[in-house]
């Protein structure tokens, strides 16, 4: 599961959004996260432009932007608001993995990246958009290049949880779920979840 999918997933039972996402493991190797972090820290805009992930256009005295997430050319203010909205939703993603670099990327997204985009939104200057290109690049890389292998999607309204197994979110209605397999999944990964989570009235099954 790519993390961009989290932006559109709601609980199939009560339609609640956003869910919470607890990541147990990634498909990606640690070196891939290190490269994303290094490119962000180095802030090499030439490298970012060469990858053509973020495209900037000047049309009729307006600045338009698109990237691999917001795929239509969009006015700067609208683009920034959409981007920031997805960053707010990202606060509900938790790196409960042994991959320290993967967890670090999530921390960077929820702190530095969100803060810098927020500050730019307060005073968006067209001629200074390149100052946040590393942030926009980081967002795109983390949401599109990173694949979640195992984890849990959780609805805080109805307390239902849905496993992510081999990159696929298993978001089935209760009557189609396999109680034994679901409980085995929780047992296998309970060391990556805290007691507060496990002691809730989890549905449809708990341990």
Backbone bond lengths (Angstrom), bond angles and torsions (degrees), N, CA, C in turn:
res aa  C-N    CA-C-N  psi(-1)  N-CA   C-N-CA  omega(-1)  CA-C   N-CA-C  phi
1 X - - - 1.457 - - 1.524 108.92 -
2 X 1.309 116.07 126.57 1.460 121.03 174.09 1.532 108.86 -79.41
3 X 1.323 116.54 148.09 1.461 117.85 -177.18 1.529 113.02 -69.86
4 X 1.352 118.68 -19.03 1.460 119.07 177.23 1.523 110.83 -64.19
5 X 1.337 117.02 -28.21 1.458 120.47 -179.68 1.521 111.69 -63.08
6 X 1.330 115.84 -28.01 1.462 120.98 178.52 1.532 111.08 -59.32
7 X 1.329 117.41 -27.68 1.469 121.53 -178.95 1.523 113.10 -64.53
8 X 1.327 117.86 -19.81 1.456 119.74 -174.25 1.529 113.63 -121.91
9 X 1.324 117.87 -4.78 1.463 120.02 -177.35 1.530 111.26 -81.60
10 X 1.328 115.40 131.78 1.457 122.03 173.67 1.527 108.31 -124.59
11 X 1.312 116.23 162.17 1.465 120.15 178.35 1.530 108.92 -64.66
12 X 1.334 118.41 125.85 1.468 120.22 -178.91 1.529 113.61 -68.99
13 X 1.333 116.97 -15.81 1.465 120.27 -178.92 1.522 111.78 -85.49
14 X 1.334 117.55 -51.18 1.469 119.69 -176.36 1.528 113.24 -116.87
15 X 1.349 116.90 3.71 1.472 122.99 177.50 1.526 113.12 64.83
16 X 1.327 117.31 18.84 1.468 120.32 -179.09 1.523 110.70 -70.32
17 X 1.335 115.43 141.92 1.473 122.68 179.83 1.537 108.14 -148.35
18 X 1.335 118.25 141.71 1.468 127.56 -1.89 1.523 112.00 -85.05
19 X 1.306 114.20 157.86 1.449 120.66 172.27 1.519 109.36 -81.05
20 X 1.308 116.41 176.62 1.465 121.70 169.28 1.528 107.40 -107.82
21 X 1.311 115.00 145.05 1.467 120.50 -178.48 1.526 109.44 -123.90
22 X 1.318 115.29 119.49 1.461 122.02 176.48 1.535 107.30 -107.83
23 X 1.317 115.88 115.07 1.468 120.85 -176.46 1.525 109.54 -93.38
24 X 1.331 115.95 127.55 1.466 121.35 178.33 1.523 112.18 -99.94
25 X 1.329 117.03 -34.60 1.461 119.89 178.60 1.522 110.05 -157.90
26 X 1.337 114.60 156.90 1.456 122.90 177.89 1.529 110.15 -112.27
27 X 1.315 115.52 155.25 1.458 120.80 169.29 1.526 110.30 -74.93
28 X 1.317 116.80 -29.49 1.470 122.64 -173.82 1.520 112.12 -75.00
29 X 1.331 114.94 149.02 1.454 121.70 175.19 1.532 110.00 -79.59
30 X 1.345 117.67 153.85 1.462 120.44 179.01 1.523 113.76 -54.17
31 X 1.338 117.88 -33.92 1.467 120.12 -178.08 1.534 111.87 -62.93
32 X 1.336 116.91 -28.72 1.462 119.64 178.30 1.523 110.82 -68.06
33 X 1.323 116.33 -39.08 1.462 120.08 175.81 1.526 110.63 -67.26
34 X 1.338 115.79 -39.72 1.464 119.48 179.43 1.521 111.03 -60.49
35 X 1.316 117.14 -40.04 1.461 121.08 179.43 1.536 110.82 -64.42
36 X 1.322 116.91 -42.03 1.465 120.32 177.37 1.529 110.47 -61.60
37 X 1.329 116.06 -44.02 1.467 120.72 179.55 1.528 110.77 -64.57
38 X 1.333 116.95 -44.84 1.467 120.96 -179.04 1.520 111.27 -61.53
39 X 1.336 116.65 -43.94 1.462 119.84 179.93 1.524 111.06 -64.51
40 X 1.320 116.02 -34.50 1.468 119.95 178.11 1.535 110.68 -68.48
41 X 1.322 116.14 -45.88 1.471 120.46 -178.44 1.527 111.18 -66.09
42 X 1.331 116.98 -39.73 1.470 120.83 -177.61 1.524 112.73 -71.58
43 X 1.336 117.22 -24.99 1.470 122.64 175.73 1.533 111.53 52.49
44 X 1.326 114.28 48.44 1.458 120.92 -179.66 1.533 108.79 -90.54
45 X 1.327 115.94 95.05 1.463 119.67 -176.42 1.526 112.78 -66.93
46 X 1.310 117.28 -26.24 1.471 119.15 176.74 1.527 110.65 -64.89
47 X 1.317 116.31 -42.92 1.461 120.69 176.88 1.525 110.22 -61.88
48 X 1.327 115.83 -43.92 1.470 120.84 -179.39 1.526 110.39 -61.71
49 X 1.315 117.05 -44.64 1.465 120.48 -179.04 1.524 111.32 -65.83
50 X 1.321 116.34 -36.50 1.471 119.83 -179.09 1.523 112.10 -64.29
51 X 1.323 117.57 -28.52 1.459 120.59 179.28 1.525 111.93 -78.05
52 X 1.314 116.90 -15.81 1.470 122.79 175.52 1.526 112.41 55.59
53 X 1.315 115.77 38.35 1.461 120.55 175.06 1.525 110.00 -81.80
54 X 1.330 115.60 -42.20 1.463 121.61 178.20 1.516 107.98 -107.77
55 X 1.320 116.28 124.74 1.460 121.26 -178.10 1.527 109.01 -118.45
56 X 1.331 115.15 129.95 1.467 121.68 -176.50 1.526 109.12 -116.38
57 X 1.319 115.81 134.33 1.461 121.26 -177.68 1.531 109.50 -128.31
58 X 1.319 115.26 143.79 1.463 121.70 171.85 1.527 107.25 -111.94
59 X 1.321 115.21 111.37 1.463 120.12 -178.42 1.528 109.77 -134.44
60 X 1.333 116.08 125.61 1.477 121.00 177.62 1.531 111.33 51.30
61 X 1.325 114.96 47.65 1.463 121.65 178.74 1.525 113.84 61.96
62 X 1.324 116.71 21.83 1.455 121.05 176.09 1.520 109.59 -121.73
63 X 1.329 114.90 150.03 1.456 120.47 175.65 1.517 107.95 -101.28
64 X 1.326 115.70 122.84 1.459 122.25 178.97 1.523 109.18 -116.82
65 X 1.321 115.74 145.30 1.464 120.63 -178.47 1.528 109.49 -134.44
66 X 1.315 114.75 145.96 1.457 120.30 166.41 1.525 108.06 -142.89
67 X 1.320 115.36 159.48 1.463 119.80 175.52 1.520 107.82 -144.79
68 X 1.319 117.08 -161.62 1.463 119.96 -176.83 1.527 111.98 -81.56
69 X 1.328 117.31 -8.48 1.467 121.78 176.98 1.524 109.93 -102.03
70 X 1.325 115.86 -52.49 1.461 121.77 175.06 1.526 105.81 -95.58
71 X 1.319 116.05 93.70 1.467 120.49 -164.62 1.529 114.03 -86.89
72 X 1.325 117.08 -9.08 1.460 119.93 175.83 1.520 109.78 -99.63
73 X 1.318 116.64 142.94 1.468 119.63 175.74 1.523 109.23 -58.06
74 X 1.334 115.82 126.21 1.462 121.60 -171.08 1.524 109.81 -132.96
75 X 1.321 116.17 141.11 1.460 120.05 176.77 1.527 109.91 -57.02
76 X 1.321 114.53 147.46 1.465 120.37 -173.51 1.523 112.71 -51.70
77 X 1.329 117.98 -51.31 1.472 120.04 -176.14 1.521 111.49 -63.14
78 X 1.326 116.80 -41.20 1.460 119.72 178.59 1.527 111.33 -66.37
79 X 1.325 115.29 -41.02 1.464 120.59 178.19 1.528 110.71 -60.16
80 X 1.324 116.02 -45.90 1.463 120.27 -178.73 1.524 111.42 -64.69
81 X 1.319 116.94 -40.32 1.464 120.39 179.80 1.526 111.45 -65.89
82 X 1.327 116.60 -40.58 1.460 120.11 177.10 1.533 110.97 -64.76
83 X 1.320 115.11 -41.69 1.463 120.39 179.50 1.521 110.85 -63.88
84 X 1.333 115.74 -44.64 1.471 119.02 -178.64 1.526 111.12 -66.88
85 X 1.324 117.02 -36.46 1.461 120.36 177.31 1.519 110.78 -59.20
86 X 1.326 116.69 -40.66 1.470 119.90 179.12 1.530 110.98 -69.75
87 X 1.336 116.98 -28.21 1.465 120.24 176.89 1.526 110.90 -71.29
88 X 1.325 117.18 -36.97 1.464 120.70 176.34 1.529 109.59 -62.14
89 X 1.322 116.38 -43.09 1.460 120.28 178.19 1.534 111.22 -63.44
90 X 1.329 116.37 -31.48 1.460 121.03 -178.53 1.531 111.88 -65.40
91 X 1.341 117.03 -17.57 1.462 120.24 177.07 1.526 111.54 -62.39
92 X 1.329 116.45 -17.60 1.463 121.42 -179.50 1.523 112.72 -91.94
93 X 1.329 116.15 11.49 1.467 121.03 177.35 1.531 109.14 -106.46
94 X 1.326 115.58 130.43 1.467 120.80 -175.38 1.527 109.81 -126.15
95 X 1.323 115.06 128.53 1.456 120.82 179.28 1.517 111.16 -87.93
96 X 1.322 116.93 92.18 1.470 121.80 178.87 1.522 109.81 -99.47
97 X 1.316 116.53 47.22 1.463 120.37 -173.95 1.523 111.00 -114.04
98 X 1.331 115.05 168.99 1.462 120.33 173.36 1.528 110.54 -87.42
99 X 1.332 116.64 -3.08 1.464 122.17 178.27 1.534 108.33 -83.74
100 X 1.309 116.50 94.62 1.463 120.99 -173.73 1.528 112.46 -62.72
101 X 1.328 117.15 -34.84 1.464 120.00 -179.78 1.528 110.62 -72.00
102 X 1.325 116.85 -35.41 1.459 120.27 174.58 1.513 110.85 -62.93
103 X 1.339 116.29 -45.49 1.462 120.93 177.71 1.529 110.94 -62.17
104 X 1.330 116.27 -37.44 1.460 120.46 -179.91 1.528 111.07 -64.98
105 X 1.328 116.95 -38.41 1.465 120.24 178.12 1.529 110.60 -61.04
106 X 1.323 116.58 -41.13 1.465 120.26 178.50 1.521 110.09 -64.66
107 X 1.328 117.16 -40.19 1.466 121.30 178.25 1.530 111.12 -63.71
108 X 1.328 116.66 -43.04 1.467 120.83 178.86 1.525 110.53 -61.94
109 X 1.339 116.08 -42.57 1.460 120.61 179.41 1.526 110.77 -60.16
110 X 1.334 116.98 -43.43 1.461 121.51 -175.19 1.524 113.84 -82.28
111 X 1.322 117.47 -5.35 1.465 119.74 179.92 1.529 110.62 -121.01
112 X 1.321 116.85 -83.46 1.467 120.96 -174.15 1.527 112.82 -59.96
113 X 1.321 116.58 -50.01 1.467 119.89 -174.87 1.527 110.20 -63.31
114 X 1.321 116.46 -48.55 1.472 119.85 -179.40 1.526 110.78 -61.93
115 X 1.322 117.07 -40.99 1.458 121.06 -178.74 1.526 111.80 -64.49
116 X 1.324 117.18 -44.77 1.465 120.46 -177.38 1.525 112.26 -69.05
117 X 1.323 115.99 -38.68 1.467 118.79 176.45 1.523 109.78 -65.81
118 X 1.330 116.66 -41.15 1.470 121.16 178.60 1.528 111.37 -60.36
119 X 1.328 117.03 -43.90 1.465 120.84 179.42 1.523 111.39 -64.60
120 X 1.313 117.04 -39.32 1.463 120.35 179.98 1.527 110.81 -66.43
121 X 1.326 117.05 -36.29 1.464 121.34 179.82 1.527 111.34 -62.03
122 X 1.321 116.86 -31.96 1.463 120.25 -179.52 1.521 112.10 -65.08
123 X 1.320 116.29 -28.91 1.468 120.24 -179.82 1.531 109.08 -146.75
124 X 1.335 116.04 70.89 1.469 119.68 -174.72 1.527 112.76 -75.31
125 X 1.294 116.49 108.61 1.466 121.15 179.41 1.523 109.21 -105.11
126 X 1.320 114.92 124.82 1.456 120.03 -175.62 1.528 111.94 -55.88
127 X 1.340 115.59 -39.91 1.461 118.64 -174.67 1.529 112.56 -79.86
128 X 1.337 116.66 1.86 1.466 119.65 179.29 1.526 112.43 -118.64
129 X 1.313 116.95 13.71 1.462 120.31 -177.58 1.523 111.76 -59.74
130 X 1.329 116.96 -29.71 1.466 118.90 -178.78 1.528 112.63 -66.23
131 X 1.336 116.51 -16.57 1.468 119.31 179.76 1.523 112.01 -67.55
132 X 1.351 117.10 -21.00 1.470 118.82 177.90 1.538 111.96 -114.71
133 X 1.318 117.39 14.06 1.462 118.70 175.60 1.535 112.59 -56.86
134 X 1.346 118.85 -40.61 1.476 117.95 178.12 1.526 112.62 -60.74
135 X 1.344 117.23 -34.69 1.464 120.30 178.14 1.532 110.67 -68.40
136 X 1.326 116.17 -44.65 1.461 120.36 -179.71 1.535 110.38 -64.74
137 X 1.316 115.60 -38.49 1.468 121.86 176.78 1.529 110.11 -63.17
138 X 1.317 116.91 -45.97 1.462 122.63 -179.41 1.525 110.26 -59.50
139 X 1.330 116.58 -44.70 1.464 121.34 179.32 1.526 110.45 -58.90
140 X 1.315 116.22 -48.27 1.462 120.34 -178.69 1.528 111.78 -63.50
141 X 1.325 117.06 -43.62 1.469 119.97 -178.33 1.534 110.68 -64.62
142 X 1.325 116.15 -42.93 1.458 118.97 -176.36 1.525 111.11 -70.69
143 X 1.313 117.33 -34.94 1.461 119.92 -176.92 1.523 113.42 -82.94
144 X 1.328 116.88 -26.12 1.461 119.09 -173.67 1.525 114.68 -109.60
145 X 1.316 117.68 -28.44 1.469 120.03 -175.91 1.524 113.62 -95.99
146 X 1.326 116.14 -16.63 1.461 119.86 -175.24 1.524 109.71 -97.38
147 X 1.323 115.04 133.63 1.463 121.59 -177.47 1.528 109.47 -117.21
148 X 1.321 115.80 125.37 1.464 121.20 177.59 1.526 108.46 -84.49
149 X 1.311 116.37 125.83 1.467 120.55 -179.28 1.523 111.60 -87.81
150 X 1.334 116.55 -51.76 1.465 120.57 178.24 1.521 110.05 -135.14
151 X 1.327 115.45 150.51 1.455 120.50 178.92 1.518 110.44 173.22
152 X 1.323 115.09 -167.48 1.460 121.37 179.36 1.523 109.28 -135.91
153 X 1.326 116.22 134.59 1.456 122.80 166.86 1.519 106.70 -99.23
154 X 1.331 116.66 132.34 1.462 120.49 -172.02 1.518 110.50 -131.44
155 X 1.341 115.43 131.61 1.466 121.83 176.46 1.525 108.77 -96.86
156 X 1.326 117.17 113.30 1.471 120.59 -177.28 1.523 112.68 -74.68
157 X 1.340 117.09 -8.70 1.473 120.31 178.49 1.525 111.34 -84.54
158 X 1.339 116.90 -51.93 1.472 119.27 -177.29 1.523 112.75 -101.79
159 X 1.340 117.30 -4.35 1.466 124.13 178.17 1.533 113.12 69.11
160 X 1.336 116.22 21.30 1.459 118.52 175.51 1.511 110.02 -85.23
161 X 1.312 114.53 145.54 1.454 120.61 177.08 1.532 108.48 -124.20
162 X 1.319 113.45 148.73 1.465 120.29 -177.03 1.530 108.02 -131.92
163 X 1.334 117.07 124.59 1.465 118.55 -178.37 1.533 112.42 -76.10
164 X 1.316 114.99 148.15 1.462 121.70 167.75 1.519 105.89 -106.10
165 X 1.329 116.19 118.55 1.462 121.16 -175.46 1.520 108.95 -127.11
166 X 1.331 115.13 123.67 1.474 120.59 -179.19 1.530 111.00 52.03
167 X 1.320 115.80 45.48 1.477 127.08 175.08 1.534 113.97 77.30
168 X 1.338 119.04 -1.65 1.463 121.22 -175.88 1.532 110.63 -106.88
169 X 1.339 118.78 122.07 1.472 120.52 173.34 1.532 110.05 -69.07
170 X 1.314 116.09 125.32 1.473 121.13 -178.71 1.525 108.65 -97.04
171 X 1.324 117.47 81.33 1.467 121.88 -172.61 1.530 110.42 -104.04
172 X 1.352 114.72 67.19 1.454 121.42 -176.62 1.533 111.16 -95.80
173 X 1.328 117.47 151.98 1.471 120.16 170.06 1.533 110.25 -59.91
174 X 1.321 116.17 155.14 1.466 121.05 -174.57 1.523 113.12 -52.67
175 X 1.322 117.39 -41.82 1.469 120.22 -173.01 1.526 113.23 -68.55
176 X 1.331 115.98 -15.91 1.466 119.22 179.45 1.535 112.75 -100.33
177 X 1.320 116.28 1.53 1.465 118.82 -177.77 1.528 111.03 -88.09
178 X 1.326 113.83 150.56 1.467 121.21 -178.64 1.532 107.38 -99.02
179 X 1.336 116.44 108.68 1.469 120.94 -174.61 1.528 111.97 -58.34
180 X 1.317 117.25 -45.41 1.465 119.79 -177.63 1.531 111.08 -62.66
181 X 1.331 116.53 -46.59 1.465 119.85 -179.28 1.522 111.35 -63.91
182 X 1.333 116.93 -39.66 1.465 120.13 -179.29 1.530 111.10 -67.42
183 X 1.316 117.08 -42.98 1.465 119.77 179.41 1.528 110.32 -67.03
184 X 1.340 117.11 -39.68 1.468 120.30 176.01 1.532 110.74 -60.01
185 X 1.349 116.12 -38.64 1.467 120.65 178.80 1.531 110.02 -63.14
186 X 1.332 117.17 -45.98 1.466 120.68 178.59 1.521 111.00 -62.50
187 X 1.319 116.72 -44.24 1.470 120.69 179.84 1.524 110.67 -59.78
188 X 1.317 115.92 -43.20 1.461 120.86 -177.28 1.519 112.02 -63.29
189 X 1.341 116.66 -33.82 1.462 120.16 -173.24 1.529 113.76 -111.88
190 X 1.318 117.86 10.54 1.462 119.57 -174.53 1.528 112.69 -63.86
191 X 1.331 116.79 -24.17 1.470 119.63 178.03 1.524 112.15 -68.69
192 X 1.344 117.07 -15.14 1.467 121.09 178.54 1.524 112.11 -97.25
193 X 1.332 116.59 1.92 1.462 121.98 178.76 1.525 108.55 -120.57
194 X 1.330 116.44 146.99 1.465 118.35 -178.91 1.532 110.66 -85.66
195 X 1.324 115.07 167.31 1.465 121.13 -176.63 1.526 110.90 -63.08
196 X 1.330 117.42 -34.36 1.460 120.55 -179.96 1.528 110.71 -59.20
197 X 1.324 116.59 -42.77 1.457 119.95 178.42 1.522 110.86 -66.37
198 X 1.325 117.17 -48.72 1.458 121.35 -174.33 1.519 112.83 -68.28
199 X 1.342 117.64 -25.99 1.469 121.02 -177.37 1.524 113.16 -85.20
200 X 1.313 117.11 -1.87 1.457 120.06 176.68 1.532 110.50 -69.56
201 X 1.331 114.81 165.86 1.463 120.00 174.51 1.534 108.33 -80.35
202 X 1.334 114.47 70.89 1.456 119.97 -176.11 1.511 111.49 -66.84
203 X 1.324 115.32 143.27 1.460 121.36 178.45 1.533 108.48 -126.12
204 X 1.330 117.36 149.01 1.461 126.86 -1.01 1.529 113.67 -84.53
205 X 1.346 117.42 -8.43 1.460 120.84 -177.64 1.534 109.83 -136.55
206 X 1.303 115.43 153.96 1.476 120.86 174.62 1.515 108.73 -145.63
207 X 1.350 115.54 170.03 1.468 119.39 178.66 1.523 108.78 -112.94
